[in-house]
Amino acid sequence: MKHSEFWSAVEAVFGSAYGRSLTQDMVLPELGATCVQALDDGVAPERVWALLCDETERSETERWIFRTDTHR
């Protein structure tokens, strides 16, 4: 997952405003950091996305939204 895919998935699943708020304010317990902090610290976007999905109890469909292109 690229950073751009992370941000596209955040917007698709949570919406623009709420998604940005979540990524800036919600601390992911496993990392002890927000999504934005974790990404800035070099944590892989796919790991940050997985933890965000875990914390917000997203469905499998939402969790894999960034993989909608089957030609990869």
C-alpha positions as CSV (number, residue, x, y, z in Angstrom):
1,M,0.0,0.0,0.0
2,K,1.3,3.4,-0.9
3,H,0.7,6.6,1.1
4,S,-1.7,7.8,-1.6
5,E,-3.7,4.5,-1.4
6,F,-3.9,5.0,2.4
7,W,-5.3,8.4,2.1
8,S,-7.7,7.4,-0.7
9,A,-8.9,4.5,1.5
10,V,-9.4,6.8,4.5
11,E,-11.5,9.1,2.4
12,A,-13.5,6.3,0.8
13,V,-14.3,4.6,4.1
14,F,-14.6,7.4,6.6
15,G,-15.3,10.5,4.4
16,S,-12.9,13.4,3.9
17,A,-13.5,15.4,7.1
18,Y,-14.1,12.6,9.5
19,G,-11.2,10.5,8.0
20,R,-8.7,13.4,8.5
21,S,-10.0,13.9,12.0
22,L,-9.6,10.2,12.9
23,T,-6.1,10.0,11.5
24,Q,-4.9,13.1,13.3
25,D,-6.7,12.5,16.7
26,M,-7.1,8.8,17.3
27,V,-4.2,7.1,19.0
28,L,-3.6,3.6,17.8
29,P,-2.8,1.6,21.0
30,E,-0.4,-0.8,19.4
31,L,1.7,2.1,18.1
32,G,1.1,4.7,20.8
33,A,0.7,7.2,18.0
34,T,-1.9,8.6,15.7
35,C,-2.0,7.5,12.1
36,V,-0.4,10.7,11.0
37,Q,2.4,10.4,13.6
38,A,3.0,6.7,12.7
39,L,3.2,7.5,9.0
40,D,5.6,10.3,9.7
41,D,7.7,7.9,11.8
42,G,8.0,5.5,8.9
43,V,5.4,2.9,9.8
44,A,4.2,1.2,6.7
45,P,0.9,2.6,5.5
46,E,-0.6,-0.9,5.2
47,R,0.1,-1.6,8.9
48,V,-1.4,1.8,9.9
49,W,-4.5,1.1,7.8
50,A,-4.9,-2.4,9.3
51,L,-4.6,-1.0,12.8
52,L,-7.1,1.8,12.0
53,C,-9.5,-0.8,10.6
54,D,-9.1,-2.9,13.7
55,E,-9.7,0.0,16.1
56,T,-12.8,1.2,14.2
57,E,-14.2,-2.3,13.6
58,R,-14.3,-2.0,9.8
59,S,-15.8,-4.8,7.6
60,E,-13.7,-6.9,5.4
61,T,-15.0,-5.1,2.4
62,E,-13.9,-1.7,3.8
63,R,-10.6,-3.1,5.0
64,W,-9.6,-4.1,1.5
65,I,-11.1,-1.2,-0.4
66,F,-7.7,-0.1,-1.7
67,R,-7.4,-3.5,-3.5
68,T,-10.3,-3.0,-5.8
69,D,-8.1,-3.0,-8.9
70,T,-7.8,-6.8,-9.6
71,H,-5.2,-6.2,-12.3
72,R,-2.3,-5.5,-9.9
